[in-house]
Amino acid sequence: MYNIIFYEKNDHVLSQTRESVPEEGDGIKLKGRKGNVVSVETGEDNIVYILVDLAKKIKE
């Protein structure tokens, strides 16, 4: 199990515990927003930092 921390630019988006780690370039959906994995960095123990590029929110 991996503790995965998702970031967009410098903002923390989501933390999750997962069995697998997404790879660079993978499509991902977080909090109802689609995006792509930009980079993956491994930290201490089972902590993985993932930089994502999410689609812009459309204001109505």
Backbone hydrogen bonds, N-H to C=O, Kabsch-Sander energy under -0.5 kcal/mol:
donor,donor_aa,acceptor,acceptor_aa,energy
2,Y,18,R,-3.6
3,N,46,N,-2.3
4,I,2,Y,-0.7
4,I,16,Q,-3.6
5,I,48,V,-2.7
6,F,4,I,-0.5
6,F,14,L,-3.4
7,Y,50,I,-2.8
8,E,11,D,-2.5
11,D,8,E,-2.4
13,V,6,F,-2.8
14,L,6,F,-1.2
16,Q,4,I,-2.8
18,R,2,Y,-2.6
18,R,16,Q,-0.6
25,G,37,V,-2.7
26,D,23,E,-1.9
28,I,35,G,-2.7
30,L,33,R,-2.4
33,R,30,L,-2.2
35,G,28,I,-2.4
36,N,53,D,-1.7
37,V,26,D,-2.1
38,V,36,N,-0.5
38,V,51,L,-3.1
39,S,51,L,-1.4
41,E,49,Y,-3.0
43,G,47,I,-3.4
47,I,44,E,-2.4
48,V,3,N,-2.7
49,Y,41,E,-3.2
50,I,5,I,-2.9
50,I,48,V,-0.5
51,L,39,S,-2.2
52,V,7,Y,-3.2
52,V,50,I,-0.5
53,D,36,N,-2.5
54,L,52,V,-0.6
55,A,34,K,-2.9
59,K,57,K,-0.6
